[in-house]
């Protein structure tokens, strides 16, 4: 092996050693969980919560994704994808909860994984409507 070729390969190997292991590993084996001890209320007459006035509307509050499933029913799930910790959102066209990072999809009623890399479902919370006040608890 010529000196020039040896140096070229040596520098290339040293450069690879400097790449963080997070880039080399494609995905973390860690599973992310949603918030615990959830207990908050939303006033549906407040303009910040207008998305929940119509069926299919959704919003995120306190780390929880809230979806209006019907006139009297709300689904409340962790807004944190269990795969990579990204924030999920509701896609009303497909009626699924979607992670924008790696394309994982979840069932909005149960939080169960439909497809993609998430290792487990989203944490489900209880959402109760009383008048115009929606209470979300764990």
N, CA, C and O atoms as CSV, one atom per row, in Angstrom:
chain,resi,resn,atom,element,x,y,z
A,1,UNK,N,N,0.852,-1.170,0.000
A,1,UNK,CA,C,0.000,0.000,0.000
A,1,UNK,C,C,0.900,1.236,0.000
A,1,UNK,O,O,1.876,1.322,0.744
A,2,UNK,N,N,0.540,2.173,-0.848
A,2,UNK,CA,C,1.312,3.409,-0.929
A,2,UNK,C,C,0.970,4.321,0.247
A,2,UNK,O,O,-0.113,4.235,0.824
A,3,UNK,N,N,1.904,5.184,0.584
A,3,UNK,CA,C,1.730,6.088,1.709
A,3,UNK,C,C,0.496,6.967,1.540
A,3,UNK,O,O,-0.250,7.179,2.496
A,4,UNK,N,N,0.280,7.475,0.343
A,4,UNK,CA,C,-0.859,8.352,0.062
A,4,UNK,C,C,-2.176,7.610,0.311
A,4,UNK,O,O,-3.091,8.173,0.911
A,5,UNK,N,N,-2.282,6.393,-0.127
A,5,UNK,CA,C,-3.489,5.588,0.051
A,5,UNK,C,C,-3.696,5.272,1.539
A,5,UNK,O,O,-4.816,5.320,2.045
A,6,UNK,N,N,-2.579,4.944,2.234
A,6,UNK,CA,C,-2.650,4.651,3.664
A,6,UNK,C,C,-3.186,5.854,4.441
A,6,UNK,O,O,-4.072,5.704,5.282
A,7,UNK,N,N,-2.656,7.038,4.165
A,7,UNK,CA,C,-3.100,8.249,4.852
A,7,UNK,C,C,-4.562,8.564,4.545
A,7,UNK,O,O,-5.309,8.975,5.433
A,8,UNK,N,N,-4.960,8.379,3.329
A,8,UNK,CA,C,-6.343,8.626,2.916
A,8,UNK,C,C,-7.297,7.737,3.716
A,8,UNK,O,O,-8.303,8.220,4.236
A,9,UNK,N,N,-6.990,6.450,3.817
A,9,UNK,CA,C,-7.842,5.511,4.551
A,9,UNK,C,C,-7.824,5.794,6.047
A,9,UNK,O,O,-8.849,5.681,6.719
A,10,UNK,N,N,-6.663,6.160,6.562
A,10,UNK,CA,C,-6.552,6.462,7.988
A,10,UNK,C,C,-7.394,7.673,8.353
A,10,UNK,O,O,-8.120,7.647,9.346
A,11,UNK,N,N,-7.305,8.739,7.557
A,11,UNK,CA,C,-8.107,9.932,7.829
A,11,UNK,C,C,-9.600,9.656,7.677
A,11,UNK,O,O,-10.408,10.202,8.429
A,12,UNK,N,N,-9.968,8.830,6.730
A,12,UNK,CA,C,-11.371,8.473,6.543
A,12,UNK,C,C,-11.900,7.733,7.768
A,12,UNK,O,O,-13.009,8.010,8.225
A,13,UNK,N,N,-11.125,6.804,8.298
A,13,UNK,CA,C,-11.533,6.046,9.482
A,13,UNK,C,C,-11.624,6.950,10.708
A,13,UNK,O,O,-12.534,6.803,11.524
A,14,UNK,N,N,-10.682,7.886,10.841
A,14,UNK,CA,C,-10.722,8.826,11.956
A,14,UNK,C,C,-11.964,9.716,11.854
A,14,UNK,O,O,-12.599,10.019,12.865
A,15,UNK,N,N,-12.300,10.124,10.658
A,15,UNK,CA,C,-13.503,10.940,10.442
A,15,UNK,C,C,-14.759,10.199,10.843
A,15,UNK,O,O,-15.656,10.785,11.448
A,16,UNK,N,N,-14.838,8.915,10.514
A,16,UNK,CA,C,-16.002,8.110,10.896
A,16,UNK,C,C,-16.108,7.976,12.405
A,16,UNK,O,O,-17.211,7.926,12.951
A,17,UNK,N,N,-14.976,7.917,13.078
A,17,UNK,CA,C,-14.980,7.790,14.530
A,17,UNK,C,C,-15.553,9.029,15.200
A,17,UNK,O,O,-16.030,8.956,16.333
A,18,UNK,N,N,-15.512,10.154,14.522
A,18,UNK,CA,C,-16.015,11.398,15.100
A,18,UNK,C,C,-17.514,11.574,14.943
A,18,UNK,O,O,-18.101,12.450,15.579
A,19,UNK,N,N,-18.147,10.756,14.105
A,19,UNK,CA,C,-19.592,10.852,13.910
A,19,UNK,C,C,-20.284,10.351,15.174
A,19,UNK,O,O,-19.971,9.262,15.657
A,20,UNK,N,N,-21.208,11.120,15.710
A,20,UNK,CA,C,-21.907,10.686,16.923
A,20,UNK,C,C,-22.644,9.368,16.694
A,20,UNK,O,O,-23.159,9.102,15.608
A,21,UNK,N,N,-22.679,8.561,17.737
A,21,UNK,CA,C,-23.334,7.259,17.612
A,21,UNK,C,C,-24.829,7.410,17.363
A,21,UNK,O,O,-25.449,6.503,16.807
A,22,UNK,N,N,-25.418,8.518,17.756
A,22,UNK,CA,C,-26.845,8.736,17.518
A,22,UNK,C,C,-27.185,8.783,16.040
A,22,UNK,O,O,-28.287,8.412,15.637
A,23,UNK,N,N,-26.222,9.248,15.222
A,23,UNK,CA,C,-26.459,9.296,13.783
A,23,UNK,C,C,-26.322,7.904,13.179
A,23,UNK,O,O,-27.057,7.543,12.260
A,24,UNK,N,N,-25.381,7.127,13.698
A,24,UNK,CA,C,-25.172,5.787,13.172
A,24,UNK,C,C,-26.355,4.887,13.527
A,24,UNK,O,O,-26.809,4.106,12.691
A,25,UNK,N,N,-26.863,4.991,14.773
A,25,UNK,CA,C,-28.022,4.204,15.159
A,25,UNK,C,C,-29.234,4.830,14.496
A,25,UNK,O,O,-29.428,6.043,14.577
A,26,UNK,N,N,-30.059,4.011,13.835
A,26,UNK,CA,C,-31.194,4.569,13.117
A,26,UNK,C,C,-32.323,4.979,14.047
A,26,UNK,O,O,-32.948,6.016,13.827
A,27,UNK,N,N,-32.596,4.204,15.064
A,27,UNK,CA,C,-33.691,4.525,15.961
A,27,UNK,C,C,-33.340,4.115,17.380
A,27,UNK,O,O,-32.599,3.156,17.597
A,28,UNK,N,N,-33.868,4.834,18.323
A,28,UNK,CA,C,-33.646,4.524,19.723
A,28,UNK,C,C,-34.497,3.337,20.140
A,28,UNK,O,O,-35.588,3.135,19.607
A,29,UNK,N,N,-34.014,2.566,21.073
A,29,UNK,CA,C,-34.773,1.445,21.609
A,29,UNK,C,C,-35.653,1.907,22.772
A,29,UNK,O,O,-36.448,1.129,23.299
A,30,UNK,N,N,-35.510,3.163,23.167
A,30,UNK,CA,C,-36.271,3.722,24.269
A,30,UNK,C,C,-37.717,3.940,23.842
A,30,UNK,O,O,-37.984,4.282,22.690
A,31,UNK,N,N,-38.637,3.744,24.761
A,31,UNK,CA,C,-40.047,4.021,24.510
A,31,UNK,C,C,-40.428,5.259,25.309
A,31,UNK,O,O,-40.087,5.365,26.487
A,32,UNK,N,N,-41.128,6.192,24.683
A,32,UNK,CA,C,-41.506,7.441,25.326
A,32,UNK,C,C,-42.935,7.341,25.844
A,32,UNK,O,O,-43.806,6.783,25.177
A,33,UNK,N,N,-43.166,7.872,27.008
A,33,UNK,CA,C,-44.493,7.826,27.621
A,33,UNK,C,C,-45.078,9.226,27.703
A,33,UNK,O,O,-44.359,10.225,27.663
A,34,UNK,N,N,-46.381,9.275,27.816
A,34,UNK,CA,C,-47.070,10.549,27.952
A,34,UNK,C,C,-47.038,11.032,29.388
A,34,UNK,O,O,-46.491,10.360,30.262
A,35,UNK,N,N,-47.621,12.193,29.635
A,35,UNK,CA,C,-47.624,12.733,30.991
A,35,UNK,C,C,-48.449,11.868,31.940
A,35,UNK,O,O,-49.417,11.228,31.531
A,36,UNK,N,N,-48.054,11.859,33.210
A,36,UNK,CA,C,-48.830,11.150,34.231
A,36,UNK,C,C,-49.484,12.195,35.130
A,36,UNK,O,O,-49.143,13.377,35.066
A,37,UNK,N,N,-50.402,11.767,35.947
A,37,UNK,CA,C,-51.124,12.680,36.847
A,37,UNK,C,C,-51.779,13.827,36.091
A,37,UNK,O,O,-51.680,14.985,36.496
A,38,UNK,N,N,-52.440,13.503,35.008
A,38,UNK,CA,C,-53.126,14.515,34.204
A,38,UNK,C,C,-54.435,14.901,34.892
A,38,UNK,O,O,-55.215,14.038,35.293
A,39,UNK,N,N,-54.663,16.196,35.021
A,39,UNK,CA,C,-55.903,16.692,35.605
A,39,UNK,C,C,-56.028,18.173,35.253
A,39,UNK,O,O,-55.459,19.030,35.928
A,40,UNK,N,N,-56.781,18.465,34.185
A,40,UNK,CA,C,-56.993,19.858,33.792
A,40,UNK,C,C,-58.351,20.005,33.127
A,40,UNK,O,O,-58.980,19.020,32.741
A,41,UNK,N,N,-58.790,21.245,33.000
A,41,UNK,CA,C,-60.074,21.527,32.352
A,41,UNK,C,C,-59.863,22.505,31.202
A,41,UNK,O,O,-58.916,23.291,31.195
A,42,UNK,N,N,-60.768,22.435,30.233
A,42,UNK,CA,C,-60.791,23.373,29.115
A,42,UNK,C,C,-62.201,23.934,29.000
A,42,UNK,O,O,-63.177,23.184,29.016
A,43,UNK,N,N,-62.305,25.240,28.887
A,43,UNK,CA,C,-63.586,25.901,28.678
A,43,UNK,C,C,-63.805,25.986,27.174
A,43,UNK,O,O,-63.074,26.689,26.476
A,44,UNK,N,N,-64.802,25.277,26.678
A,44,UNK,CA,C,-65.036,25.231,25.233
A,44,UNK,C,C,-65.587,26.539,24.673
A,44,UNK,O,O,-65.669,26.694,23.455
A,45,UNK,N,N,-65.965,27.482,25.533
A,45,UNK,CA,C,-66.391,28.796,25.043
A,45,UNK,C,C,-65.187,29.718,24.830
A,45,UNK,O,O,-65.320,30.780,24.220
A,46,UNK,N,N,-64.019,29.318,25.327
A,46,UNK,CA,C,-62.789,30.093,25.156
A,46,UNK,C,C,-62.326,29.970,23.704
A,46,UNK,O,O,-62.317,28.868,23.155
A,47,UNK,N,N,-61.947,31.067,23.082
A,47,UNK,CA,C,-61.542,31.060,21.668
A,47,UNK,C,C,-60.319,30.179,21.404
A,47,UNK,O,O,-60.136,29.706,20.283
A,48,UNK,N,N,-59.494,29.956,22.404
A,48,UNK,CA,C,-58.310,29.095,22.235
A,48,UNK,C,C,-58.701,27.634,22.024
A,48,UNK,O,O,-57.905,26.838,21.525
A,49,UNK,N,N,-59.931,27.286,22.405
A,49,UNK,CA,C,-60.389,25.899,22.305
A,49,UNK,C,C,-61.441,25.700,21.221
A,49,UNK,O,O,-62.167,24.705,21.231
A,50,UNK,N,N,-61.523,26.637,20.293
A,50,UNK,CA,C,-62.550,26.606,19.256
A,50,UNK,C,C,-62.484,25.340,18.393
A,50,UNK,O,O,-63.511,24.912,17.866
A,51,UNK,N,N,-61.324,24.742,18.238
A,51,UNK,CA,C,-61.201,23.520,17.419
A,51,UNK,C,C,-62.045,22.388,17.966
A,51,UNK,O,O,-62.445,21.496,17.217
A,52,UNK,N,N,-62.323,22.410,19.262
A,52,UNK,CA,C,-63.106,21.325,19.866
A,52,UNK,C,C,-64.612,21.550,19.786
A,52,UNK,O,O,-65.388,20.747,20.304
A,53,UNK,N,N,-65.022,22.623,19.149
A,53,UNK,CA,C,-66.455,22.899,18.994
A,53,UNK,C,C,-67.095,22.025,17.917
A,53,UNK,O,O,-68.310,21.825,17.929
A,54,UNK,N,N,-66.292,21.499,16.981
A,54,UNK,CA,C,-66.838,20.690,15.889
A,54,UNK,C,C,-66.278,19.268,15.932
A,54,UNK,O,O,-65.134,19.043,16.327
A,55,UNK,N,N,-67.109,18.323,15.519
A,55,UNK,CA,C,-66.695,16.917,15.443
A,55,UNK,C,C,-65.531,16.815,14.453
A,55,UNK,O,O,-65.595,17.357,13.349
A,56,UNK,N,N,-64.484,16.126,14.853
A,56,UNK,CA,C,-63.281,15.995,14.026
A,56,UNK,C,C,-62.228,17.030,14.356
A,56,UNK,O,O,-61.108,16.962,13.850
A,57,UNK,N,N,-62.574,17.979,15.195
A,57,UNK,CA,C,-61.609,18.990,15.612
A,57,UNK,C,C,-60.676,18.436,16.675
A,57,UNK,O,O,-61.035,17.523,17.419
A,58,UNK,N,N,-59.488,18.992,16.738
A,58,UNK,CA,C,-58.502,18.512,17.707
A,58,UNK,C,C,-57.594,19.645,18.134
A,58,UNK,O,O,-57.396,20.616,17.404
A,59,UNK,N,N,-57.042,19.506,19.334
A,59,UNK,CA,C,-56.028,20.440,19.813
A,59,UNK,C,C,-55.172,19.743,20.857
A,59,UNK,O,O,-55.534,18.698,21.399
A,60,UNK,N,N,-54.026,20.354,21.118
A,60,UNK,CA,C,-53.105,19.829,22.117
A,60,UNK,C,C,-53.058,20.778,23.299
A,60,UNK,O,O,-52.966,21.994,23.133
A,61,UNK,N,N,-53.122,20.205,24.498
A,61,UNK,CA,C,-53.024,20.996,25.722
A,61,UNK,C,C,-52.373,20.148,26.803
A,61,UNK,O,O,-52.750,18.992,26.993
A,62,UNK,N,N,-51.411,20.703,27.504
A,62,UNK,CA,C,-50.753,20.018,28.620
A,62,UNK,C,C,-50.179,18.658,28.242
A,62,UNK,O,O,-50.211,17.729,29.049
A,63,UNK,N,N,-49.655,18.529,27.025
A,63,UNK,CA,C,-49.075,17.265,26.577
A,63,UNK,C,C,-50.085,16.219,26.182
A,63,UNK,O,O,-49.744,15.048,26.013
A,64,UNK,N,N,-51.348,16.639,26.031
A,64,UNK,CA,C,-52.433,15.719,25.681
A,64,UNK,C,C,-53.073,16.181,24.377
A,64,UNK,O,O,-53.347,17.368,24.199
A,65,UNK,N,N,-53.310,15.236,23.467
A,65,UNK,CA,C,-54.034,15.502,22.226
A,65,UNK,C,C,-55.492,15.176,22.479
A,65,UNK,O,O,-55.827,14.050,22.846
A,66,UNK,N,N,-56.369,16.166,22.282
A,66,UNK,CA,C,-57.798,15.991,22.520
A,66,UNK,C,C,-58.513,16.081,21.179
A,66,UNK,O,O,-58.288,17.012,20.406
A,67,UNK,N,N,-59.378,15.105,20.909
A,67,UNK,CA,C,-60.089,15.014,19.639
A,67,UNK,C,C,-61.579,14.931,19.922
A,67,UNK,O,O,-62.010,14.146,20.766
A,68,UNK,N,N,-62.367,15.738,19.221
A,68,UNK,CA,C,-63.824,15.642,19.364
A,68,UNK,C,C,-64.303,14.537,18.440
A,68,UNK,O,O,-64.332,14.710,17.221
A,69,UNK,N,N,-64.681,13.398,19.015
A,69,UNK,CA,C,-65.080,12.217,18.245
A,69,UNK,C,C,-66.544,12.275,17.826
A,69,UNK,O,O,-66.895,11.778,16.756
A,70,UNK,N,N,-67.400,12.872,18.645
A,70,UNK,CA,C,-68.825,13.016,18.330
A,70,UNK,C,C,-69.350,14.215,19.109
A,70,UNK,O,O,-68.584,14.912,19.775
A,71,UNK,N,N,-70.657,14.454,19.025
A,71,UNK,CA,C,-71.233,15.604,19.713
A,71,UNK,C,C,-70.986,15.550,21.219
A,71,UNK,O,O,-70.841,16.593,21.858
A,72,UNK,N,N,-70.937,14.352,21.790
A,72,UNK,CA,C,-70.780,14.215,23.234
A,72,UNK,C,C,-69.516,13.468,23.658
A,72,UNK,O,O,-69.285,13.287,24.853
A,73,UNK,N,N,-68.694,13.032,22.701
A,73,UNK,CA,C,-67.537,12.202,23.023
A,73,UNK,C,C,-66.227,12.866,22.607
A,73,UNK,O,O,-66.109,13.414,21.511
A,74,UNK,N,N,-65.250,12.803,23.506
A,74,UNK,CA,C,-63.909,13.312,23.241
A,74,UNK,C,C,-62.910,12.198,23.520
A,74,UNK,O,O,-63.069,11.439,24.476
A,75,UNK,N,N,-61.879,12.101,22.682
A,75,UNK,CA,C,-60.776,11.176,22.921
A,75,UNK,C,C,-59.595,12.008,23.389
A,75,UNK,O,O,-59.317,13.068,22.828
A,76,UNK,N,N,-58.901,11.532,24.415
A,76,UNK,CA,C,-57.734,12.230,24.946
A,76,UNK,C,C,-56.576,11.243,25.032
A,76,UNK,O,O,-56.660,10.225,25.720
A,77,UNK,N,N,-55.498,11.556,24.326
A,77,UNK,CA,C,-54.328,10.678,24.251
A,77,UNK,C,C,-53.060,11.480,24.490
A,77,UNK,O,O,-53.030,12.697,24.307
A,78,UNK,N,N,-52.023,10.780,24.899
A,78,UNK,CA,C,-50.720,11.432,25.015
A,78,UNK,C,C,-50.346,12.007,23.658
A,78,UNK,O,O,-50.589,11.378,22.628
A,79,UNK,N,N,-49.763,13.185,23.649
A,79,UNK,CA,C,-49.330,13.822,22.398
A,79,UNK,C,C,-47.892,13.463,22.057
A,79,UNK,O,O,-47.313,14.035,21.133
A,80,UNK,N,N,-47.309,12.518,22.796
A,80,UNK,CA,C,-45.911,12.121,22.590
A,80,UNK,C,C,-45.835,10.738,21.952
A,80,UNK,O,O,-46.299,9.756,22.531
A,81,UNK,N,N,-45.254,10.666,20.768
A,81,UNK,CA,C,-45.077,9.385,20.077
A,81,UNK,C,C,-44.195,8.478,20.926
A,81,UNK,O,O,-43.172,8.916,21.452
A,82,UNK,N,N,-44.588,7.227,21.059
A,82,UNK,CA,C,-43.827,6.279,21.877
A,82,UNK,C,C,-42.545,5.816,21.195
A,82,UNK,O,O,-41.705,5.177,21.828
A,83,UNK,N,N,-42.387,6.129,19.917
A,83,UNK,CA,C,-41.201,5.690,19.184
A,83,UNK,C,C,-40.015,6.622,19.377
A,83,UNK,O,O,-38.941,6.184,19.788
A,84,UNK,N,N,-40.202,7.904,19.082
A,84,UNK,CA,C,-39.070,8.829,19.130
A,84,UNK,C,C,-39.350,10.085,19.949
A,84,UNK,O,O,-38.519,10.992,20.003
A,85,UNK,N,N,-40.509,10.139,20.581
A,85,UNK,CA,C,-40.822,11.284,21.423
A,85,UNK,C,C,-41.312,12.505,20.680
A,85,UNK,O,O,-41.427,13.578,21.271
A,86,UNK,N,N,-41.605,12.370,19.396
A,86,UNK,CA,C,-42.114,13.494,18.604
A,86,UNK,C,C,-43.562,13.791,19.001
A,86,UNK,O,O,-44.236,12.942,19.584
A,87,UNK,N,N,-44.026,14.978,18.691
A,87,UNK,CA,C,-45.405,15.361,18.984
A,87,UNK,C,C,-46.314,14.887,17.854
A,87,UNK,O,O,-46.086,15.200,16.686
A,88,UNK,N,N,-47.344,14.131,18.215
A,88,UNK,CA,C,-48.288,13.596,17.239
A,88,UNK,C,C,-49.401,14.606,16.971
A,88,UNK,O,O,-49.575,15.566,17.721
A,89,UNK,N,N,-50.141,14.381,15.907
A,89,UNK,CA,C,-51.268,15.231,15.562
A,89,UNK,C,C,-52.401,14.391,15.017
A,89,UNK,O,O,-52.213,13.220,14.688
A,90,UNK,N,N,-53.568,14.984,14.922
A,90,UNK,CA,C,-54.744,14.271,14.414
A,90,UNK,C,C,-54.963,14.620,12.948
A,90,UNK,O,O,-54.989,15.792,12.573
A,91,UNK,N,N,-55.122,13.583,12.120
A,91,UNK,CA,C,-55.422,13.761,10.703
A,91,UNK,C,C,-56.899,13.424,10.508
A,91,UNK,O,O,-57.270,12.250,10.475
A,92,UNK,N,N,-57.736,14.443,10.381
A,92,UNK,CA,C,-59.181,14.224,10.267
A,92,UNK,C,C,-59.565,13.536,8.957
A,92,UNK,O,O,-60.600,12.873,8.893
A,93,UNK,N,N,-58.748,13.684,7.914
A,93,UNK,CA,C,-59.056,13.017,6.636
A,93,UNK,C,C,-58.976,11.501,6.756
A,93,UNK,O,O,-59.814,10.787,6.205
A,94,UNK,N,N,-57.971,11.009,7.474
A,94,UNK,CA,C,-57.823,9.557,7.632
A,94,UNK,C,C,-58.341,9.069,8.983
A,94,UNK,O,O,-58.342,7.868,9.255
A,95,UNK,N,N,-58.776,9.991,9.820
A,95,UNK,CA,C,-59.245,9.675,11.171
A,95,UNK,C,C,-58.215,8.867,11.952
A,95,UNK,O,O,-58.544,7.867,12.588
A,96,UNK,N,N,-56.956,9.318,11.893
A,96,UNK,CA,C,-55.884,8.660,12.636
A,96,UNK,C,C,-55.013,9.705,13.319
A,96,UNK,O,O,-54.975,10.869,12.922
A,97,UNK,N,N,-54.324,9.261,14.343
A,97,UNK,CA,C,-53.320,10.085,14.998
A,97,UNK,C,C,-52.000,9.728,14.324
A,97,UNK,O,O,-51.654,8.553,14.204
A,98,UNK,N,N,-51.270,10.745,13.885
A,98,UNK,CA,C,-50.081,10.525,13.055
A,98,UNK,C,C,-48.852,11.176,13.688
A,98,UNK,O,O,-48.919,12.288,14.211
A,99,UNK,N,N,-47.729,10.458,13.628
A,99,UNK,CA,C,-46.451,11.013,14.049
A,99,UNK,C,C,-45.724,11.509,12.800
A,99,UNK,O,O,-45.512,10.731,11.870
A,100,UNK,N,N,-45.338,12.782,12.755
A,100,UNK,CA,C,-44.678,13.313,11.570
A,100,UNK,C,C,-43.224,12.865,11.413
A,100,UNK,O,O,-42.656,13.017,10.331
A,101,UNK,N,N,-42.614,12.321,12.457
A,101,UNK,CA,C,-41.197,11.963,12.390
A,101,UNK,C,C,-40.921,10.695,11.587
A,101,UNK,O,O,-40.042,10.692,10.724
A,102,UNK,N,N,-41.651,9.632,11.854
A,102,UNK,CA,C,-41.391,8.362,11.173
A,102,UNK,C,C,-42.661,7.713,10.632
A,102,UNK,O,O,-42.632,6.546,10.241
A,103,UNK,N,N,-43.770,8.442,10.603
A,103,UNK,CA,C,-44.983,7.947,9.972
A,103,UNK,C,C,-45.795,6.961,10.778
A,103,UNK,O,O,-46.660,6.286,10.221
A,104,UNK,N,N,-45.548,6.855,12.062
A,104,UNK,CA,C,-46.358,5.969,12.896
A,104,UNK,C,C,-47.785,6.480,12.974
A,104,UNK,O,O,-48.017,7.688,13.011
A,105,UNK,N,N,-48.744,5.556,12.999
A,105,UNK,CA,C,-50.151,5.955,13.123
A,105,UNK,C,C,-50.792,5.209,14.297
A,105,UNK,O,O,-50.430,4.077,14.618
A,106,UNK,N,N,-51.747,5.881,14.917
A,106,UNK,CA,C,-52.431,5.357,16.094
A,106,UNK,C,C,-53.940,5.484,15.920
A,106,UNK,O,O,-54.425,6.343,15.183
A,107,UNK,N,N,-54.673,4.615,16.610
A,107,UNK,CA,C,-56.125,4.677,16.658
A,107,UNK,C,C,-56.514,5.807,17.609
A,107,UNK,O,O,-56.063,5.815,18.754
A,108,UNK,N,N,-57.341,6.763,17.167
A,108,UNK,CA,C,-57.665,7.902,18.028
A,108,UNK,C,C,-58.563,7.544,19.216
A,108,UNK,O,O,-58.558,8.252,20.223
A,109,UNK,N,N,-59.322,6.467,19.114
A,109,UNK,CA,C,-60.220,6.095,20.212
A,109,UNK,C,C,-59.506,5.339,21.323
A,109,UNK,O,O,-59.852,5.473,22.496
A,110,UNK,N,N,-58.499,4.537,20.946
A,110,UNK,CA,C,-57.840,3.682,21.933
A,110,UNK,C,C,-56.375,4.023,22.164
A,110,UNK,O,O,-55.823,3.684,23.211
A,111,UNK,N,N,-55.741,4.686,21.209
A,111,UNK,CA,C,-54.313,4.972,21.285
A,111,UNK,C,C,-53.453,3.825,20.776
A,111,UNK,O,O,-52.226,3.928,20.783
A,112,UNK,N,N,-54.075,2.731,20.335
A,112,UNK,CA,C,-53.332,1.561,19.857
A,112,UNK,C,C,-52.577,1.881,18.566
A,112,UNK,O,O,-53.029,2.688,17.753
A,113,UNK,N,N,-51.425,1.239,18.390
A,113,UNK,CA,C,-50.631,1.415,17.179
A,113,UNK,C,C,-51.359,0.769,16.012
A,113,UNK,O,O,-51.796,-0.379,16.101
A,114,UNK,N,N,-51.488,1.511,14.913
A,114,UNK,CA,C,-52.067,0.973,13.676
A,114,UNK,C,C,-50.955,0.513,12.760
A,114,UNK,O,O,-51.004,-0.587,12.209
A,115,UNK,N,N,-49.933,1.375,12.596
A,115,UNK,CA,C,-48.814,1.019,11.721
A,115,UNK,C,C,-47.582,1.842,12.081
A,115,UNK,O,O,-47.648,2.820,12.825
A,116,UNK,N,N,-46.447,1.402,11.518
A,116,UNK,CA,C,-45.202,2.142,11.705
A,116,UNK,C,C,-44.349,1.589,12.828
A,116,UNK,O,O,-44.600,0.498,13.339
A,117,UNK,N,N,-43.332,2.360,13.207
A,117,UNK,CA,C,-42.350,1.875,14.169
A,117,UNK,C,C,-42.693,2.018,15.657
A,117,UNK,O,O,-41.942,1.485,16.474
A,118,UNK,N,N,-43.780,2.702,16.073
A,118,UNK,CA,C,-43.991,2.854,17.516
A,118,UNK,C,C,-44.061,1.499,18.233
A,118,UNK,O,O,-44.764,0.593,17.785
A,119,UNK,N,N,-43.321,1.364,19.360
A,119,UNK,CA,C,-43.300,0.099,20.082
A,119,UNK,C,C,-44.548,-0.164,20.921
A,119,UNK,O,O,-44.818,-1.306,21.293
A,120,UNK,N,N,-45.307,0.885,21.218
A,120,UNK,CA,C,-46.510,0.720,22.031
A,120,UNK,C,C,-47.478,1.854,21.735
A,120,UNK,O,O,-47.132,2.844,21.091
A,121,UNK,N,N,-48.700,1.681,22.224
A,121,UNK,CA,C,-49.734,2.675,21.991
A,121,UNK,C,C,-49.546,3.926,22.835
A,121,UNK,O,O,-48.704,3.983,23.730
A,122,UNK,N,N,-50.361,4.926,22.517
A,122,UNK,CA,C,-50.354,6.180,23.271
A,122,UNK,C,C,-51.163,6.004,24.551
A,122,UNK,O,O,-52.131,5.244,24.583
A,123,UNK,N,N,-50.764,6.707,25.598
A,123,UNK,CA,C,-51.507,6.682,26.854
A,123,UNK,C,C,-52.867,7.327,26.620
A,123,UNK,O,O,-52.961,8.401,26.026
A,124,UNK,N,N,-53.926,6.657,27.095
A,124,UNK,CA,C,-55.287,7.172,26.952
A,124,UNK,C,C,-55.713,7.802,28.276
A,124,UNK,O,O,-55.443,7.270,29.352
A,125,UNK,N,N,-56.387,8.953,28.168
A,125,UNK,CA,C,-56.885,9.655,29.336
A,125,UNK,C,C,-58.408,9.745,29.257
A,125,UNK,O,O,-58.998,9.530,28.199
A,126,UNK,N,N,-59.022,10.059,30.369
A,126,UNK,CA,C,-60.479,10.206,30.424
A,126,UNK,C,C,-60.842,11.659,30.149
A,126,UNK,O,O,-60.281,12.576,30.749
A,127,UNK,N,N,-61.787,11.857,29.235
A,127,UNK,CA,C,-62.276,13.204,28.908
A,127,UNK,C,C,-63.782,13.237,29.159
A,127,UNK,O,O,-64.533,12.461,28.568
A,128,UNK,N,N,-64.219,14.146,30.044
A,128,UNK,CA,C,-65.615,14.243,30.434
A,128,UNK,C,C,-66.124,15.660,30.189
A,128,UNK,O,O,-65.510,16.637,30.617
A,129,UNK,N,N,-67.260,15.755,29.490
A,129,UNK,CA,C,-67.863,17.053,29.195
A,129,UNK,C,C,-69.013,17.322,30.151
A,129,UNK,O,O,-69.905,16.489,30.315
A,130,UNK,N,N,-68.987,18.503,30.785
A,130,UNK,CA,C,-70.072,18.942,31.655
A,130,UNK,C,C,-70.386,20.383,31.278
A,130,UNK,O,O,-69.641,21.299,31.627
A,131,UNK,N,N,-71.490,20.579,30.565
A,131,UNK,CA,C,-71.811,21.903,30.041
A,131,UNK,C,C,-70.791,22.273,28.984
A,131,UNK,O,O,-70.661,21.575,27.979
A,132,UNK,N,N,-70.069,23.357,29.193
A,132,UNK,CA,C,-69.015,23.784,28.276
A,132,UNK,C,C,-67.618,23.502,28.813
A,132,UNK,O,O,-66.629,23.960,28.241
A,133,UNK,N,N,-67.531,22.756,29.898
A,133,UNK,CA,C,-66.242,22.465,30.526
A,133,UNK,C,C,-65.854,21.010,30.243
A,133,UNK,O,O,-66.587,20.078,30.574
A,134,UNK,N,N,-64.696,20.846,29.628
A,134,UNK,CA,C,-64.149,19.524,29.352
A,134,UNK,C,C,-63.051,19.241,30.378
A,134,UNK,O,O,-62.092,20.004,30.496
A,135,UNK,N,N,-63.196,18.150,31.112
A,135,UNK,CA,C,-62.210,17.761,32.106
A,135,UNK,C,C,-61.429,16.563,31.606
A,135,UNK,O,O,-62.019,15.570,31.180
A,136,UNK,N,N,-60.103,16.646,31.651
A,136,UNK,CA,C,-59.230,15.563,31.202
A,136,UNK,C,C,-58.425,15.081,32.406
A,136,UNK,O,O,-57.746,15.866,33.068
A,137,UNK,N,N,-58.511,13.762,32.684
A,137,UNK,CA,C,-57.809,13.177,33.831
A,137,UNK,C,C,-57.147,11.866,33.435
A,137,UNK,O,O,-57.512,11.228,32.447
A,138,UNK,N,N,-56.156,11.485,34.246
A,138,UNK,CA,C,-55.501,10.203,34.002
A,138,UNK,C,C,-56.119,9.121,34.860
A,138,UNK,O,O,-55.699,7.966,34.794
